[in-house]
Amino acid sequence: MAAHKESTGPAPSRISLGACLLIGAAGLLVLGVQPLLYGSYVHEGRIGEASLGLLAAIEIAAIALGSAGGIALLGRTPARMVALIGIAITIAANLLPAAIPLLLVRAVSGAGGGLLVGVAAGAIAKARGLNAAAAAFLFLQSASQYAILQWFASAAAPGSAADVQHALAVIAALTALALPLVPSRLAPAAHAEIAASKGAIPLSGWIGLGASALLVGAVIGIWAYMGLWLEARGIAPERIAPMVTASMVGQMAGALVAIAVGERGHAGTKAVVTGLALVLIVALLFLRGADGAAGWGLIVGYGFVWMVLTPALTGFLLEADPTRRSLPFAASAQLMGAAILPTAAGMMIEAQGIDTVLLACSAAVVLGLVMIGGALAARPRLQAGT
């Protein structure tokens, strides 16, 4: 692959990149505590169980849109200011009184978190080791979400929704300590030789973003309903929580492996191989169930392979779109897929059953892998050897 030159400044240092990733992980911390937070909302009578899917979709979509907005702001606003605005919005939204409509509160909080994700996405797009940076971001997400879940699990009494929101506000405030380490500028990078194209994302970039949204949305859709599926297959509820926790450890291990692998090999190939591995794991769960050590291995393996796949999608976007113009929007596309596909899959449960949901999401993974091939076939040729 030909070398790529950025026209918008040097890559961030490791310290600066780490600060941006920490800030972005704080913007996604709510995803780890959604079960606790949303459960508290139901117990407090602020929302019905039937509306939880809509609430989750709205919040995740707000994060995706906030991320896209943050990336747009990075082109003309100092990155520290974008992060500061995101921190302020996140804090304010999580301190709003209970009288404010809940859907509005979570949408505002999601938009603030999205600005923080946008800062991380901008830094990843300019990083020297793209795949390793994306994997490090996923590791920080998994580790921080696991940590806050364990902290609440160790509490003597279950926290109220306000307790969870206050924790999110405090953590957002603490991320302000990393602001001095954020580069002053994180404008989206573009290929130096085609600056005259006015920043248009090529067709291959749009297909690549679509593939990323479909794959991540489908993988999270399978994960979101895995607990219900395991229970339907006869796994005792008290065994499901430890299996899910073990899978989160598998996710962190997968992210560490992705960091170690870094830029070795073709990212598109890695994405296809790991995507097929996920489909195989789901197929094996259907064929043999989740009983015994093998079942535990499949559940942990799902988390592991998931975290190897997702950073590979970021590297794949660079292969599909050598202009790099679609790269900053990778997180936005993936979050939008995570908002839409699990919600759509949930609508199938009453009509078709939980098995159909997992099968439909697996089919979506296969379709996303086909789109990877389409994106690579449509990529523009900037120079010989690209």
KOLDO-984036 format. One record per residue (C-alpha): residue in three letters; residue number from 1; x, y, z. Coordinates in steps of 0.02 Angstrom, whole numbers, plus 50000, padded with zeros to 5 digits. Layout:
N
code: ALA	pos: NUM	east: X	north: Y	up: Z
...
% end
This chain:
386
code: MET	pos: 1	east: 50000	north: 50000	up: 50000
code: ALA	pos: 2	east: 50066	north: 50172	up: 49958
code: ALA	pos: 3	east: 50112	north: 50291	up: 50096
code: HIS	pos: 4	east: 49981	north: 50418	up: 50147
code: LYS	pos: 5	east: 50021	north: 50597	up: 50193
code: GLU	pos: 6	east: 49908	north: 50703	up: 50300
code: SER	pos: 7	east: 49877	north: 50884	up: 50253
code: THR	pos: 8	east: 49811	north: 50941	up: 50420
code: GLY	pos: 9	east: 49957	north: 50932	up: 50541
code: PRO	pos: 10	east: 50059	north: 50798	up: 50628
code: ALA	pos: 11	east: 49993	north: 50644	up: 50713
code: PRO	pos: 12	east: 49961	north: 50663	up: 50900
code: SER	pos: 13	east: 50092	north: 50600	up: 51021
code: ARG	pos: 14	east: 50056	north: 50444	up: 51122
code: ILE	pos: 15	east: 50016	north: 50549	up: 51276
code: SER	pos: 16	east: 49899	north: 50663	up: 51178
code: LEU	pos: 17	east: 49816	north: 50514	up: 51094
code: GLY	pos: 18	east: 49792	north: 50429	up: 51263
code: ALA	pos: 19	east: 49710	north: 50586	up: 51334
code: CYS	pos: 20	east: 49590	north: 50595	up: 51187
code: LEU	pos: 21	east: 49546	north: 50411	up: 51203
code: LEU	pos: 22	east: 49514	north: 50429	up: 51390
code: ILE	pos: 23	east: 49397	north: 50575	up: 51357
code: GLY	pos: 24	east: 49307	north: 50478	up: 51221
code: ALA	pos: 25	east: 49288	north: 50325	up: 51333
code: ALA	pos: 26	east: 49204	north: 50436	up: 51463
code: GLY	pos: 27	east: 49078	north: 50486	up: 51330
code: LEU	pos: 28	east: 49031	north: 50304	up: 51307
code: LEU	pos: 29	east: 49033	north: 50254	up: 51490
code: VAL	pos: 30	east: 48843	north: 50260	up: 51498
code: LEU	pos: 31	east: 48836	north: 50106	up: 51385
code: GLY	pos: 32	east: 48912	north: 50003	up: 51526
code: VAL	pos: 33	east: 48786	north: 50060	up: 51656
code: GLN	pos: 34	east: 48630	north: 50061	up: 51547
code: PRO	pos: 35	east: 48562	north: 49902	up: 51629
code: LEU	pos: 36	east: 48578	north: 49982	up: 51801
code: LEU	pos: 37	east: 48520	north: 50155	up: 51749
code: TYR	pos: 38	east: 48373	north: 50098	up: 51644
code: GLY	pos: 39	east: 48321	north: 49970	up: 51774
code: SER	pos: 40	east: 48316	north: 50108	up: 51904
code: TYR	pos: 41	east: 48209	north: 50214	up: 51789
code: VAL	pos: 42	east: 48082	north: 50072	up: 51777
code: HIS	pos: 43	east: 48082	north: 50041	up: 51965
code: GLU	pos: 44	east: 48057	north: 50226	up: 51998
code: GLY	pos: 45	east: 47911	north: 50233	up: 51876
code: ARG	pos: 46	east: 47994	north: 50355	up: 51757
code: ILE	pos: 47	east: 47974	north: 50240	up: 51606
code: GLY	pos: 48	east: 47893	north: 50074	up: 51562
code: GLU	pos: 49	east: 47987	north: 49918	up: 51512
code: ALA	pos: 50	east: 47911	north: 49924	up: 51338
code: SER	pos: 51	east: 47995	north: 50093	up: 51307
code: LEU	pos: 52	east: 48171	north: 50044	up: 51358
code: GLY	pos: 53	east: 48220	north: 49996	up: 51182
code: LEU	pos: 54	east: 48166	north: 50167	up: 51118
code: LEU	pos: 55	east: 48261	north: 50254	up: 51259
code: ALA	pos: 56	east: 48421	north: 50157	up: 51220
code: ALA	pos: 57	east: 48404	north: 50191	up: 51033
code: ILE	pos: 58	east: 48379	north: 50378	up: 51063
code: GLU	pos: 59	east: 48529	north: 50391	up: 51178
code: ILE	pos: 60	east: 48647	north: 50293	up: 51066
code: ALA	pos: 61	east: 48587	north: 50387	up: 50911
code: ALA	pos: 62	east: 48618	north: 50550	up: 51004
code: ILE	pos: 63	east: 48796	north: 50493	up: 51041
code: ALA	pos: 64	east: 48820	north: 50451	up: 50857
code: LEU	pos: 65	east: 48753	north: 50620	up: 50799
code: GLY	pos: 66	east: 48852	north: 50711	up: 50933
code: SER	pos: 67	east: 49009	north: 50622	up: 50874
code: ALA	pos: 68	east: 48977	north: 50677	up: 50694
code: GLY	pos: 69	east: 48945	north: 50854	up: 50757
code: GLY	pos: 70	east: 49105	north: 50851	up: 50858
code: ILE	pos: 71	east: 49205	north: 50796	up: 50706
code: ALA	pos: 72	east: 49130	north: 50940	up: 50606
code: LEU	pos: 73	east: 49177	north: 51062	up: 50744
code: LEU	pos: 74	east: 49357	north: 51000	up: 50748
code: GLY	pos: 75	east: 49383	north: 51076	up: 50577
code: ARG	pos: 76	east: 49362	north: 51254	up: 50645
code: THR	pos: 77	east: 49363	north: 51242	up: 50835
code: PRO	pos: 78	east: 49507	north: 51195	up: 50952
code: ALA	pos: 79	east: 49491	north: 51014	up: 51006
code: ARG	pos: 80	east: 49503	north: 51063	up: 51189
code: MET	pos: 81	east: 49352	north: 51175	up: 51170
code: VAL	pos: 82	east: 49252	north: 51036	up: 51087
code: ALA	pos: 83	east: 49297	north: 50920	up: 51231
code: LEU	pos: 84	east: 49256	north: 51053	up: 51361
code: ILE	pos: 85	east: 49084	north: 51083	up: 51284
code: GLY	pos: 86	east: 49052	north: 50896	up: 51283
code: ILE	pos: 87	east: 49104	north: 50880	up: 51466
code: ALA	pos: 88	east: 48993	north: 51027	up: 51517
code: ILE	pos: 89	east: 48841	north: 50958	up: 51425
code: THR	pos: 90	east: 48866	north: 50783	up: 51497
code: ILE	pos: 91	east: 48880	north: 50851	up: 51674
code: ALA	pos: 92	east: 48730	north: 50965	up: 51656
code: ALA	pos: 93	east: 48619	north: 50830	up: 51578
code: ASN	pos: 94	east: 48656	north: 50705	up: 51716
code: LEU	pos: 95	east: 48616	north: 50834	up: 51850
code: LEU	pos: 96	east: 48448	north: 50886	up: 51777
code: PRO	pos: 97	east: 48298	north: 50863	up: 51894
code: ALA	pos: 98	east: 48184	north: 50712	up: 51874
code: ALA	pos: 99	east: 48043	north: 50827	up: 51816
code: ILE	pos: 100	east: 48128	north: 50848	up: 51647
code: PRO	pos: 101	east: 48064	north: 50721	up: 51516
code: LEU	pos: 102	east: 48177	north: 50569	up: 51523
code: LEU	pos: 103	east: 48196	north: 50549	up: 51334
code: LEU	pos: 104	east: 48257	north: 50729	up: 51323
code: VAL	pos: 105	east: 48379	north: 50707	up: 51467
code: ARG	pos: 106	east: 48460	north: 50552	up: 51392
code: ALA	pos: 107	east: 48465	north: 50630	up: 51217
code: VAL	pos: 108	east: 48556	north: 50784	up: 51284
code: SER	pos: 109	east: 48675	north: 50676	up: 51384
code: GLY	pos: 110	east: 48707	north: 50569	up: 51230
code: ALA	pos: 111	east: 48745	north: 50723	up: 51125
code: GLY	pos: 112	east: 48872	north: 50781	up: 51255
code: GLY	pos: 113	east: 48952	north: 50610	up: 51261
code: GLY	pos: 114	east: 48956	north: 50608	up: 51071
code: LEU	pos: 115	east: 49062	north: 50766	up: 51068
code: LEU	pos: 116	east: 49188	north: 50676	up: 51178
code: VAL	pos: 117	east: 49185	north: 50526	up: 51061
code: GLY	pos: 118	east: 49213	north: 50646	up: 50915
code: VAL	pos: 119	east: 49375	north: 50706	up: 50996
code: ALA	pos: 120	east: 49434	north: 50526	up: 51013
code: ALA	pos: 121	east: 49382	north: 50485	up: 50834
code: GLY	pos: 122	east: 49477	north: 50637	up: 50768
code: ALA	pos: 123	east: 49633	north: 50582	up: 50861
code: ILE	pos: 124	east: 49619	north: 50403	up: 50799
code: ALA	pos: 125	east: 49600	north: 50462	up: 50618
code: LYS	pos: 126	east: 49765	north: 50557	up: 50634
code: ALA	pos: 127	east: 49859	north: 50423	up: 50733
code: ARG	pos: 128	east: 50012	north: 50338	up: 50660
code: GLY	pos: 129	east: 49953	north: 50164	up: 50710
code: LEU	pos: 130	east: 49771	north: 50171	up: 50659
code: ASN	pos: 131	east: 49720	north: 49993	up: 50706
code: ALA	pos: 132	east: 49813	north: 49997	up: 50871
code: ALA	pos: 133	east: 49735	north: 50165	up: 50917
code: ALA	pos: 134	east: 49560	north: 50100	up: 50878
code: ALA	pos: 135	east: 49594	north: 49943	up: 50980
code: ALA	pos: 136	east: 49660	north: 50046	up: 51126
code: PHE	pos: 137	east: 49500	north: 50148	up: 51123
code: LEU	pos: 138	east: 49396	north: 49990	up: 51131
code: PHE	pos: 139	east: 49502	north: 49923	up: 51274
code: LEU	pos: 140	east: 49477	north: 50084	up: 51373
code: GLN	pos: 141	east: 49290	north: 50074	up: 51341
code: SER	pos: 142	east: 49279	north: 49894	up: 51399
code: ALA	pos: 143	east: 49392	north: 49919	up: 51550
code: SER	pos: 144	east: 49304	north: 50076	up: 51611
code: GLN	pos: 145	east: 49131	north: 50002	up: 51587
code: TYR	pos: 146	east: 49183	north: 49843	up: 51676
code: ALA	pos: 147	east: 49258	north: 49945	up: 51819
code: ILE	pos: 148	east: 49103	north: 50051	up: 51848
code: LEU	pos: 149	east: 48991	north: 49898	up: 51841
code: GLN	pos: 150	east: 49099	north: 49811	up: 51971
code: TRP	pos: 151	east: 49099	north: 49967	up: 52079
code: PHE	pos: 152	east: 48909	north: 49974	up: 52082
code: ALA	pos: 153	east: 48900	north: 49785	up: 52106
code: SER	pos: 154	east: 49008	north: 49800	up: 52262
code: ALA	pos: 155	east: 48894	north: 49932	up: 52340
code: ALA	pos: 156	east: 48799	north: 49879	up: 52494
code: ALA	pos: 157	east: 48633	north: 49936	up: 52420
code: PRO	pos: 158	east: 48580	north: 49957	up: 52238
code: GLY	pos: 159	east: 48598	north: 50136	up: 52180
code: SER	pos: 160	east: 48456	north: 50245	up: 52121
code: ALA	pos: 161	east: 48452	north: 50321	up: 51947
code: ALA	pos: 162	east: 48514	north: 50484	up: 52022
code: ASP	pos: 163	east: 48664	north: 50393	up: 52098
code: VAL	pos: 164	east: 48713	north: 50323	up: 51928
code: GLN	pos: 165	east: 48688	north: 50491	up: 51842
code: HIS	pos: 166	east: 48791	north: 50579	up: 51975
code: ALA	pos: 167	east: 48931	north: 50453	up: 51949
code: LEU	pos: 168	east: 48929	north: 50488	up: 51762
code: ALA	pos: 169	east: 48935	north: 50676	up: 51797
code: VAL	pos: 170	east: 49081	north: 50658	up: 51918
code: ILE	pos: 171	east: 49181	north: 50550	up: 51796
code: ALA	pos: 172	east: 49147	north: 50674	up: 51656
code: ALA	pos: 173	east: 49211	north: 50814	up: 51769
code: LEU	pos: 174	east: 49369	north: 50715	up: 51808
code: THR	pos: 175	east: 49408	north: 50698	up: 51622
code: ALA	pos: 176	east: 49435	north: 50886	up: 51619
code: LEU	pos: 177	east: 49603	north: 50849	up: 51701
code: ALA	pos: 178	east: 49659	north: 50774	up: 51534
code: LEU	pos: 179	east: 49613	north: 50929	up: 51433
code: PRO	pos: 180	east: 49787	north: 51009	up: 51439
code: LEU	pos: 181	east: 49855	north: 50853	up: 51353
code: VAL	pos: 182	east: 49731	north: 50863	up: 51207
code: PRO	pos: 183	east: 49808	north: 50936	up: 51048
code: SER	pos: 184	east: 49748	north: 51110	up: 51007
code: ARG	pos: 185	east: 49697	north: 51054	up: 50833
code: LEU	pos: 186	east: 49625	north: 50888	up: 50775
code: ALA	pos: 187	east: 49555	north: 50937	up: 50606
code: PRO	pos: 188	east: 49504	north: 50783	up: 50502
code: ALA	pos: 189	east: 49648	north: 50719	up: 50397
code: ALA	pos: 190	east: 49641	north: 50708	up: 50208
code: HIS	pos: 191	east: 49759	north: 50644	up: 50076
code: ALA	pos: 192	east: 49877	north: 50784	up: 50025
code: GLU	pos: 193	east: 49869	north: 50746	up: 49839
code: ILE	pos: 194	east: 49681	north: 50767	up: 49820
code: ALA	pos: 195	east: 49643	north: 50922	up: 49922
code: ALA	pos: 196	east: 49552	north: 50993	up: 49772
code: SER	pos: 197	east: 49411	north: 50868	up: 49795
code: LYS	pos: 198	east: 49337	north: 50983	up: 49928
code: GLY	pos: 199	east: 49326	north: 50849	up: 50059
code: ALA	pos: 200	east: 49198	north: 50738	up: 49972
code: ILE	pos: 201	east: 49191	north: 50560	up: 50041
code: PRO	pos: 202	east: 49209	north: 50440	up: 49894
code: LEU	pos: 203	east: 49083	north: 50302	up: 49859
code: SER	pos: 204	east: 49199	north: 50171	up: 49933
code: GLY	pos: 205	east: 49203	north: 50271	up: 50094
code: TRP	pos: 206	east: 49013	north: 50277	up: 50106
code: ILE	pos: 207	east: 49003	north: 50089	up: 50072
code: GLY	pos: 208	east: 49136	north: 50061	up: 50204
code: LEU	pos: 209	east: 49042	north: 50165	up: 50332
code: GLY	pos: 210	east: 48884	north: 50067	up: 50291
code: ALA	pos: 211	east: 48975	north: 49903	up: 50313
code: SER	pos: 212	east: 49044	north: 49961	up: 50481
code: ALA	pos: 213	east: 48873	north: 50016	up: 50541
code: LEU	pos: 214	east: 48794	north: 49852	up: 50487
code: LEU	pos: 215	east: 48929	north: 49741	up: 50563
code: VAL	pos: 216	east: 48941	north: 49830	up: 50731
code: GLY	pos: 217	east: 48752	north: 49848	up: 50744
code: ALA	pos: 218	east: 48726	north: 49663	up: 50707
code: VAL	pos: 219	east: 48862	north: 49607	up: 50828
code: ILE	pos: 220	east: 48791	north: 49715	up: 50967
code: GLY	pos: 221	east: 48616	north: 49655	up: 50922
code: ILE	pos: 222	east: 48671	north: 49475	up: 50952
code: TRP	pos: 223	east: 48754	north: 49526	up: 51114
code: ALA	pos: 224	east: 48605	north: 49628	up: 51175
code: TYR	pos: 225	east: 48490	north: 49477	up: 51165
code: MET	pos: 226	east: 48617	north: 49344	up: 51212
code: GLY	pos: 227	east: 48558	north: 49339	up: 51393
code: LEU	pos: 228	east: 48377	north: 49312	up: 51342
code: TRP	pos: 229	east: 48431	north: 49179	up: 51217
code: LEU	pos: 230	east: 48535	north: 49087	up: 51347
code: GLU	pos: 231	east: 48388	north: 49088	up: 51468
code: ALA	pos: 232	east: 48273	north: 49023	up: 51331
code: ARG	pos: 233	east: 48398	north: 48882	up: 51302
code: GLY	pos: 234	east: 48386	north: 48828	up: 51483
code: ILE	pos: 235	east: 48536	north: 48917	up: 51560
code: ALA	pos: 236	east: 48493	north: 48966	up: 51739
code: PRO	pos: 237	east: 48482	north: 49155	up: 51766
code: GLU	pos: 238	east: 48612	north: 49149	up: 51905
code: ARG	pos: 239	east: 48737	north: 49074	up: 51781
code: ILE	pos: 240	east: 48708	north: 49203	up: 51645
code: ALA	pos: 241	east: 48783	north: 49352	up: 51739
code: PRO	pos: 242	east: 48951	north: 49264	up: 51768
code: MET	pos: 243	east: 48956	north: 49212	up: 51585
code: VAL	pos: 244	east: 48924	north: 49390	up: 51528
code: THR	pos: 245	east: 49059	north: 49454	up: 51647
code: ALA	pos: 246	east: 49182	north: 49325	up: 51580
code: SER	pos: 247	east: 49141	north: 49380	up: 51404
code: MET	pos: 248	east: 49184	north: 49560	up: 51451
code: VAL	pos: 249	east: 49354	north: 49497	up: 51508
code: GLY	pos: 250	east: 49367	north: 49412	up: 51338
code: GLN	pos: 251	east: 49328	north: 49580	up: 51258
code: MET	pos: 252	east: 49471	north: 49664	up: 51349
code: ALA	pos: 253	east: 49588	north: 49522	up: 51299
code: GLY	pos: 254	east: 49533	north: 49539	up: 51118
code: ALA	pos: 255	east: 49566	north: 49725	up: 51120
code: LEU	pos: 256	east: 49742	north: 49694	up: 51190
code: VAL	pos: 257	east: 49776	north: 49568	up: 51051
code: ALA	pos: 258	east: 49716	north: 49695	up: 50922
code: ILE	pos: 259	east: 49835	north: 49824	up: 50995
code: ALA	pos: 260	east: 49979	north: 49700	up: 50983
code: VAL	pos: 261	east: 49936	north: 49652	up: 50804
code: GLY	pos: 262	east: 49922	north: 49835	up: 50755
code: GLU	pos: 263	east: 49947	north: 49866	up: 50569
code: ARG	pos: 264	east: 50007	north: 49692	up: 50525
code: GLY	pos: 265	east: 49913	north: 49616	up: 50379
code: HIS	pos: 266	east: 49765	north: 49684	up: 50283
code: ALA	pos: 267	east: 49630	north: 49755	up: 50396
code: GLY	pos: 268	east: 49492	north: 49708	up: 50272
code: THR	pos: 269	east: 49549	north: 49527	up: 50277
code: LYS	pos: 270	east: 49553	north: 49529	up: 50467
code: ALA	pos: 271	east: 49378	north: 49601	up: 50471
code: VAL	pos: 272	east: 49311	north: 49465	up: 50356
code: VAL	pos: 273	east: 49397	north: 49324	up: 50451
code: THR	pos: 274	east: 49339	north: 49384	up: 50621
code: GLY	pos: 275	east: 49164	north: 49418	up: 50556
code: LEU	pos: 276	east: 49152	north: 49240	up: 50493
code: ALA	pos: 277	east: 49218	north: 49179	up: 50660
code: LEU	pos: 278	east: 49076	north: 49270	up: 50749
code: VAL	pos: 279	east: 48948	north: 49188	up: 50635
code: LEU	pos: 280	east: 49030	north: 49019	up: 50669
code: ILE	pos: 281	east: 49019	north: 49048	up: 50858
code: VAL	pos: 282	east: 48834	north: 49088	up: 50846
code: ALA	pos: 283	east: 48807	north: 48933	up: 50737
code: LEU	pos: 284	east: 48897	north: 48824	up: 50865
code: LEU	pos: 285	east: 48791	north: 48896	up: 51005
code: PHE	pos: 286	east: 48636	north: 48847	up: 50908
code: LEU	pos: 287	east: 48702	north: 48673	up: 50870
code: ARG	pos: 288	east: 48770	north: 48623	up: 51040
code: GLY	pos: 289	east: 48701	north: 48753	up: 51162
code: ALA	pos: 290	east: 48798	north: 48846	up: 51297
code: ASP	pos: 291	east: 48815	north: 48707	up: 51425
code: GLY	pos: 292	east: 48980	north: 48659	up: 51503
code: ALA	pos: 293	east: 49155	north: 48724	up: 51475
code: ALA	pos: 294	east: 49131	north: 48730	up: 51287
code: GLY	pos: 295	east: 48981	north: 48845	up: 51308
code: TRP	pos: 296	east: 49082	north: 48961	up: 51419
code: GLY	pos: 297	east: 49221	north: 48957	up: 51290
code: LEU	pos: 298	east: 49101	north: 49008	up: 51151
code: ILE	pos: 299	east: 49030	north: 49153	up: 51252
code: VAL	pos: 300	east: 49203	north: 49215	up: 51301
code: GLY	pos: 301	east: 49262	north: 49187	up: 51122
code: TYR	pos: 302	east: 49120	north: 49295	up: 51058
code: GLY	pos: 303	east: 49180	north: 49442	up: 51161
code: PHE	pos: 304	east: 49361	north: 49411	up: 51111
code: VAL	pos: 305	east: 49329	north: 49402	up: 50924
code: TRP	pos: 306	east: 49210	north: 49551	up: 50932
code: MET	pos: 307	east: 49350	north: 49661	up: 50998
code: VAL	pos: 308	east: 49471	north: 49603	up: 50865
code: LEU	pos: 309	east: 49343	north: 49638	up: 50728
code: THR	pos: 310	east: 49292	north: 49814	up: 50776
code: PRO	pos: 311	east: 49464	north: 49899	up: 50766
code: ALA	pos: 312	east: 49497	north: 49806	up: 50604
code: LEU	pos: 313	east: 49348	north: 49899	up: 50531
code: THR	pos: 314	east: 49437	north: 50063	up: 50562
code: GLY	pos: 315	east: 49591	north: 50004	up: 50469
code: PHE	pos: 316	east: 49480	north: 49934	up: 50332
code: LEU	pos: 317	east: 49406	north: 50108	up: 50304
code: LEU	pos: 318	east: 49581	north: 50172	up: 50264
code: GLU	pos: 319	east: 49602	north: 50031	up: 50137
code: ALA	pos: 320	east: 49432	north: 50066	up: 50059
code: ASP	pos: 321	east: 49451	north: 50255	up: 50065
code: PRO	pos: 322	east: 49632	north: 50311	up: 50042
code: THR	pos: 323	east: 49576	north: 50493	up: 50054
code: ARG	pos: 324	east: 49547	north: 50462	up: 50242
code: ARG	pos: 325	east: 49392	north: 50571	up: 50235
code: SER	pos: 326	east: 49275	north: 50436	up: 50300
code: LEU	pos: 327	east: 49391	north: 50387	up: 50444
code: PRO	pos: 328	east: 49334	north: 50517	up: 50572
code: PHE	pos: 329	east: 49154	north: 50459	up: 50549
code: ALA	pos: 330	east: 49191	north: 50277	up: 50588
code: ALA	pos: 331	east: 49133	north: 50291	up: 50769
code: SER	pos: 332	east: 48976	north: 50387	up: 50717
code: ALA	pos: 333	east: 48929	north: 50253	up: 50590
code: GLN	pos: 334	east: 48959	north: 50112	up: 50713
code: LEU	pos: 335	east: 48857	north: 50196	up: 50849
code: MET	pos: 336	east: 48714	north: 50229	up: 50729
code: GLY	pos: 337	east: 48715	north: 50045	up: 50682
code: ALA	pos: 338	east: 48715	north: 50002	up: 50867
code: ALA	pos: 339	east: 48563	north: 50113	up: 50892
code: ILE	pos: 340	east: 48460	north: 50050	up: 50746
code: LEU	pos: 341	east: 48493	north: 49864	up: 50723
code: PRO	pos: 342	east: 48466	north: 49800	up: 50901
code: THR	pos: 343	east: 48305	north: 49901	up: 50911
code: ALA	pos: 344	east: 48244	north: 49832	up: 50746
code: ALA	pos: 345	east: 48293	north: 49657	up: 50801
code: GLY	pos: 346	east: 48196	north: 49677	up: 50962
code: MET	pos: 347	east: 48038	north: 49709	up: 50862
code: MET	pos: 348	east: 48053	north: 49532	up: 50793
code: ILE	pos: 349	east: 48048	north: 49445	up: 50962
code: GLU	pos: 350	east: 47860	north: 49442	up: 50988
code: ALA	pos: 351	east: 47822	north: 49394	up: 50809
code: GLN	pos: 352	east: 47964	north: 49275	up: 50770
code: GLY	pos: 353	east: 48050	north: 49225	up: 50933
code: ILE	pos: 354	east: 48223	north: 49253	up: 51003
code: ASP	pos: 355	east: 48306	north: 49125	up: 50887
code: THR	pos: 356	east: 48254	north: 49228	up: 50736
code: VAL	pos: 357	east: 48334	north: 49383	up: 50810
code: LEU	pos: 358	east: 48505	north: 49301	up: 50824
code: LEU	pos: 359	east: 48489	north: 49223	up: 50652
code: ALA	pos: 360	east: 48438	north: 49388	up: 50573
code: CYS	pos: 361	east: 48585	north: 49478	up: 50655
code: SER	pos: 362	east: 48703	north: 49341	up: 50595
code: ALA	pos: 363	east: 48637	north: 49365	up: 50418
code: ALA	pos: 364	east: 48670	north: 49552	up: 50438
code: VAL	pos: 365	east: 48851	north: 49511	up: 50483
code: VAL	pos: 366	east: 48868	north: 49412	up: 50322
code: LEU	pos: 367	east: 48792	north: 49556	up: 50223
code: GLY	pos: 368	east: 48915	north: 49676	up: 50304
code: LEU	pos: 369	east: 49059	north: 49564	up: 50252
code: VAL	pos: 370	east: 48996	north: 49567	up: 50073
code: MET	pos: 371	east: 48992	north: 49757	up: 50082
code: ILE	pos: 372	east: 49174	north: 49756	up: 50136
code: GLY	pos: 373	east: 49215	north: 49673	up: 49969
code: GLY	pos: 374	east: 49108	north: 49802	up: 49879
code: ALA	pos: 375	east: 49196	north: 49947	up: 49964
code: LEU	pos: 376	east: 49368	north: 49880	up: 49923
code: ALA	pos: 377	east: 49316	north: 49852	up: 49742
code: ALA	pos: 378	east: 49252	north: 50031	up: 49728
code: ARG	pos: 379	east: 49399	north: 50119	up: 49808
code: PRO	pos: 380	east: 49477	north: 50262	up: 49710
code: ARG	pos: 381	east: 49652	north: 50244	up: 49641
code: LEU	pos: 382	east: 49756	north: 50393	up: 49697
code: GLN	pos: 383	east: 49921	north: 50333	up: 49628
code: ALA	pos: 384	east: 50007	north: 50177	up: 49567
code: GLY	pos: 385	east: 50011	north: 50045	up: 49699
code: THR	pos: 386	east: 49865	north: 50113	up: 49801
% end
